[in-house]
Amino acid sequence: MKDKTEIRYWLREPGEEGVETHIMRTMTYKVPEVGEVIHFDTVADKGWLERSFNHLPDYQKVAFFPKQEIQIEGDFVVVSVKRYLKEKYSSAEFHSVFQSELTGRHKGPEIPTGNVIEEFEVFIQPFQHSELTETPIAKVRNLLSPILGSFKIIELIKQNPGREKEIIELLVGGLDVANESIEKLLKIVRDDKNWK
């Protein structure tokens, strides 16, 4: 049984989930992670193709030349990774599977064998700086702002004793955002890969 691993890359324009264009298929050396920025260059030299293969009829050029929609160049960010495990069955000669010593011309019976295949579907979008591509420390800094803002509001109560009710309303209004930030912070802190 042999293992074979490959990655299929799909371009997904922002806001167009479900409308992806297949860009390429590669062997797997490293599985990309969500948020990772990868440089792609699949642009073909159209002039060279036309000069080198001018003997081909137009219908063969359409069939063999790379399609315009899969030609991309630039930085792209990984937005989603899906992993698939498949087992495909085929036939193999008995002696090739079990290394048996069969003599004569007879190769022996064929038996079913399984082949495990691991595939990854990686969806990419044109790169833009976003929360997805921020470093963990930048995310922590941004998430601390609403929490620190809550403490600043509490200091205002101390400094303005006559406006306590008004300031407390302001504090209560921002608690949902602060709580959401705390949950996101805990997620970042608990993720070991952020601290390697």
Secondary structure, DSSP 8 states (H G I E B T S, - for coil): ---EEEEEEEEE-TT-TT-EEEEEEEE-SS---TT-EEEEE----HHHHHHHTTTS-HHHHHHHS--GGG--EEEEEEEEEEEEEEEEEEEEEHHHHH-----SS----EEEEEEEEEEEEEEEEE----GGGS-HHHHHHHHHHHHHHHHHHHHHHHH-GGGHHHHHHHHHHHHHHHHHHHHHHHHHHH-GGGG-
